[in-house]
Amino acid sequence: MQNQDLDRRVLLALGLTLGAGGQALAQIQPQRTGTMTGKAAHDFDFNHGEWDVTNRRLKQRGVGSQDWDVFPSHEKAQVLMGGMVSIDEADFPTKGFKGMTLRLYDPAKDQWAIYWINSKDGLLQPPVYGRFKGGKGVFAGDDIDEGKPIKVLFDWTITDPNAPRWSQAFSYDGGKTWETNWIMDFRRPA
């Protein structure tokens, strides 16, 4: 019973941290360990801890640009609720903002929902959904970029758990073509 109360408090705190977008999160009843199947609930265990990150982000998206902005960030990540929740905060010191990722595992659907929020606008972005298979995680969803509807693809490649790579791609034509616009290479601090 004490663990259930702690899980509810964690979800409430996350909900309060995320503001209005997190109200629904704060009302989620935690899943018990017995409901989880397989190890998918631990897919993001590799991400726990601190990371130094090299970011490469297109200076202009959706125009065929190959002009990349390269900048550092630092991430602190933790895994909660027996692996079913993964949360991180990233600091982009040369860009003047921070970001937070919230990942929630749904054992009934055997998939993850990934949400992003940043300190520039404080808005919880629409989630992407997916799962890992063979060291690669693929997560897809819909969003708006500069007023245009887009499809979003997050890709996690875990060939080395001490040096994972995340990338983001957008499709402006309903998924026919994709443009990778942000790549993050992670490494443990020295």
PLY file of the C-alpha trace (Angstrom):
ply
format ascii 1.0
element vertex 190
property float x
property float y
property float z
element edge 189
property int vertex1
property int vertex2
end_header
0.00 0.00 0.00
2.85 2.38 0.80
4.34 1.86 -2.70
0.95 2.62 -4.30
0.76 5.90 -2.38
4.31 6.77 -3.43
3.50 5.99 -7.08
0.41 8.21 -6.91
2.48 11.03 -5.37
5.09 10.69 -8.14
2.38 10.91 -10.79
0.77 13.87 -9.03
4.13 15.64 -8.85
4.74 14.97 -12.55
1.25 16.25 -13.32
1.87 19.43 -11.35
5.26 19.86 -13.01
3.67 19.60 -16.43
0.89 22.07 -15.61
-2.48 21.78 -17.32
-1.19 19.20 -19.77
-0.29 16.94 -16.87
-3.67 16.96 -15.13
-4.71 13.71 -16.77
-1.36 12.17 -15.86
-1.88 12.99 -12.19
-5.13 10.98 -12.22
-3.62 7.80 -13.69
-3.80 4.83 -11.36
-0.39 3.16 -11.24
-0.09 -0.28 -12.77
1.16 -2.99 -10.45
4.25 -4.98 -11.31
2.10 -8.08 -11.84
0.39 -6.48 -14.84
3.61 -5.94 -16.76
4.54 -8.48 -19.37
8.07 -9.09 -20.57
10.91 -6.65 -20.29
9.44 -3.89 -22.47
8.65 -1.89 -19.33
12.43 -1.56 -18.93
13.22 -0.38 -22.47
14.46 3.00 -21.24
16.55 1.70 -18.32
19.67 2.44 -20.41
18.84 6.15 -20.22
19.09 6.40 -16.42
21.73 8.78 -15.09
23.64 11.71 -16.51
24.64 12.32 -20.10
26.65 14.82 -22.12
25.01 15.19 -25.51
26.16 16.50 -28.88
23.16 17.87 -30.78
22.94 18.43 -34.51
19.80 20.25 -35.56
18.88 21.62 -38.98
18.88 25.40 -39.00
15.81 25.33 -41.31
13.33 22.44 -41.48
11.25 21.40 -44.43
13.23 23.28 -47.08
15.86 20.69 -48.03
18.60 22.41 -46.03
21.81 20.60 -45.09
22.99 23.43 -42.81
23.32 21.96 -39.31
23.68 23.76 -35.98
25.89 21.78 -33.56
25.55 22.46 -29.83
25.93 20.73 -26.44
23.39 19.72 -23.85
23.43 17.91 -20.53
20.73 15.44 -19.52
19.70 13.94 -16.20
17.36 10.96 -16.52
15.62 8.64 -14.13
13.45 5.57 -14.30
10.42 5.33 -12.02
7.65 2.85 -11.18
9.71 -0.24 -11.89
10.67 0.91 -15.39
7.21 2.00 -16.55
8.06 5.73 -16.39
11.19 7.37 -17.76
11.73 11.08 -17.30
14.61 13.36 -18.14
15.53 17.02 -18.08
17.89 18.39 -20.70
19.74 21.69 -20.36
20.75 23.41 -23.60
23.05 26.11 -22.13
24.09 27.73 -25.43
20.46 27.88 -26.60
18.97 29.30 -23.42
16.28 26.70 -22.78
15.60 23.42 -21.02
13.47 20.49 -22.08
11.77 17.57 -20.37
10.81 14.20 -21.79
8.19 12.02 -20.15
7.90 8.41 -21.33
5.03 6.20 -20.14
4.77 2.48 -20.80
1.29 0.99 -21.39
1.50 -2.76 -20.73
-1.99 -3.40 -22.17
-0.86 -1.99 -25.54
2.79 -2.99 -25.09
3.87 0.45 -26.24
5.42 3.66 -25.01
3.99 7.18 -25.22
6.66 9.90 -25.31
5.84 13.51 -24.44
8.09 16.60 -24.74
7.90 20.01 -23.11
10.39 22.88 -23.21
10.93 26.05 -21.24
10.48 28.26 -24.32
6.71 27.83 -24.45
5.86 25.47 -21.58
3.45 23.47 -23.76
3.18 19.70 -23.56
3.63 18.49 -27.14
1.52 15.70 -28.67
2.95 12.25 -27.93
4.64 9.80 -30.22
3.94 6.09 -29.71
6.04 3.00 -30.31
8.33 0.34 -28.94
11.81 -1.16 -29.13
12.75 -4.17 -31.19
16.30 -5.48 -31.50
18.02 -2.42 -30.00
16.05 0.07 -32.09
13.11 2.09 -30.86
10.70 3.63 -33.35
8.02 6.08 -32.17
5.57 7.90 -34.45
2.87 10.54 -34.12
1.27 13.64 -35.56
2.03 17.28 -34.81
2.06 20.79 -36.30
5.25 22.54 -37.47
5.07 26.21 -38.42
1.32 25.83 -38.89
1.62 22.75 -41.14
0.39 19.28 -40.16
3.28 16.83 -39.99
4.09 13.27 -39.09
6.86 12.86 -36.51
9.28 9.98 -36.10
11.60 9.47 -33.13
14.32 6.86 -33.57
16.44 5.46 -30.74
19.46 3.34 -31.71
21.08 1.45 -28.86
24.03 -0.42 -30.38
26.08 0.67 -27.35
24.15 1.44 -24.12
26.89 3.93 -23.17
26.55 5.83 -26.45
22.92 5.76 -27.66
21.63 7.94 -30.48
18.25 9.65 -30.81
16.96 11.31 -33.95
13.82 13.12 -34.99
12.39 13.26 -38.50
9.38 15.11 -39.92
7.25 14.25 -42.93
5.34 17.06 -44.60
3.65 14.76 -47.13
1.83 12.23 -44.95
4.78 9.88 -44.49
5.94 9.49 -48.11
9.26 11.24 -47.47
11.12 12.04 -44.26
13.63 14.71 -43.27
15.81 14.06 -40.23
16.11 17.42 -38.48
17.64 16.68 -35.06
20.23 14.10 -33.98
21.48 13.63 -30.42
24.60 11.56 -29.65
24.79 10.64 -25.95
27.88 9.80 -23.90
28.50 9.47 -20.18
30.30 12.44 -18.57
34.03 11.91 -18.09
0 1
1 2
2 3
3 4
4 5
5 6
6 7
7 8
8 9
9 10
10 11
11 12
12 13
13 14
14 15
15 16
16 17
17 18
18 19
19 20
20 21
21 22
22 23
23 24
24 25
25 26
26 27
27 28
28 29
29 30
30 31
31 32
32 33
33 34
34 35
35 36
36 37
37 38
38 39
39 40
40 41
41 42
42 43
43 44
44 45
45 46
46 47
47 48
48 49
49 50
50 51
51 52
52 53
53 54
54 55
55 56
56 57
57 58
58 59
59 60
60 61
61 62
62 63
63 64
64 65
65 66
66 67
67 68
68 69
69 70
70 71
71 72
72 73
73 74
74 75
75 76
76 77
77 78
78 79
79 80
80 81
81 82
82 83
83 84
84 85
85 86
86 87
87 88
88 89
89 90
90 91
91 92
92 93
93 94
94 95
95 96
96 97
97 98
98 99
99 100
100 101
101 102
102 103
103 104
104 105
105 106
106 107
107 108
108 109
109 110
110 111
111 112
112 113
113 114
114 115
115 116
116 117
117 118
118 119
119 120
120 121
121 122
122 123
123 124
124 125
125 126
126 127
127 128
128 129
129 130
130 131
131 132
132 133
133 134
134 135
135 136
136 137
137 138
138 139
139 140
140 141
141 142
142 143
143 144
144 145
145 146
146 147
147 148
148 149
149 150
150 151
151 152
152 153
153 154
154 155
155 156
156 157
157 158
158 159
159 160
160 161
161 162
162 163
163 164
164 165
165 166
166 167
167 168
168 169
169 170
170 171
171 172
172 173
173 174
174 175
175 176
176 177
177 178
178 179
179 180
180 181
181 182
182 183
183 184
184 185
185 186
186 187
187 188
188 189
